[in-house]
């Protein structure tokens, strides 16, 4: 039996009821090893189908790192305000003045804030 044409297809589930398909066909040249041709075609399909997904994942990682850096900056900016409010409560016995609206975005509880 002589194999003249090969194909390789890959389907990836994107998780939102969508799939990504990539199928490539290749002609096997006379004298070319069929096993090598199949492996080369499979490697090409596997690499190409994941390229876009890999780029999207890298972009999402960068976006999350930027968000993390912004949150760290916000925490640093709010630490002096928290310290002042704690001092006011502890040493004056007065209830603290209502904090600014940005205080509510602190991603930790009041108990956890003591660790800062």
N, C-alpha and C positions, 0 to 999 in steps of 0.2 A: 504494500500500500504506500502510495506517495502522497504526502500532505503538502498542499499548495497554498492554502489560506488558513490562517489561525485568527482567533479573536479572544479577547479577554474583557469581561464586563465586571464592574464593581458598583454596588448600590450601597449608599450610606444613608442611614436613617438620621434625619436632622432633628428629630425629637418633637416636632410640632406638626405631626401628620404630613410631613414633607419628606421626600427622598431626593437624593442627588445621584444621578446615574452617569457613568462614563464607560463607554465601550469603544475599544479600538480594534481594528482589523489590520492584519499584515500579510503580505505575500512572503512565502518562504522561498528564498532563492535556491536554485539548483546547487547542491553541494553544501548548503547551510545546515547546521545541526538543528533539528526541529526542537529538541529540548531547550537548547540555548535560546532559540528564537522565542519560545513560549515564556521562558523566564524573563527575558528582556522586555517583552511586551507587558507581562504582569507587573514588573517593577515600575515601568513607565506609568501604567494606569494607576497603581497604588500611590505613586508620588504625586501625580497630577491631580487626582481627585481630592487630595488632602491639602494642597497648596492654599486654596482660598480659605478653607476652614482654619488652617494654621495662622494665616494672616489675621483673620477675625479674632482668634483667641489672643494673639499678641496685642492687638489693638485694645481688646477688653482688659487685658492685664495692665496696660499702660494707663487706661482710663481709671481703673480701680486704684492704682498706685498714686495717681494725681488726687483722687478723692481722699485717699488716706492722708496724703501730705497736707491737704486743706484742713482736714479734721484735726490733725496734730497741731497745725497753726492756730486753729480756733481754740483748742484746749489751752495752748500756751497763752493766748491772749486773754482767756477767761480766768486763769489761775489767780492773778492779782485781785480780781473782782471777788472771787470765791473767798480768798483769804480775808479781804476786808469785811465781807458779810459774816464770816465766822467770828472775826474779832468783835464786830459790833454786837453780835448775839451773845458771845461769851463774856465780854468785859463790861458791856453797858447794860446788859439785861433787857435791852430793847429788842423787839422783833426787827429783823433786818428790813431795810427799805426794799421794795419790790425790785428784783433785778431787771436788767434790760431784757428785751425780748430775745436777744441772741443767747441769753443764758440757757434758755430751754432747749437749745440744739446740742447741748453737751451730751455725748453718748455714754454717760455713766450715771449711776444713781448718786444721791447725796452721800450715802455711806462709802461708796467707792471713791468719792472725791477726797475723803480724808487721807487716802493713800498718796495724793499728789504732793 
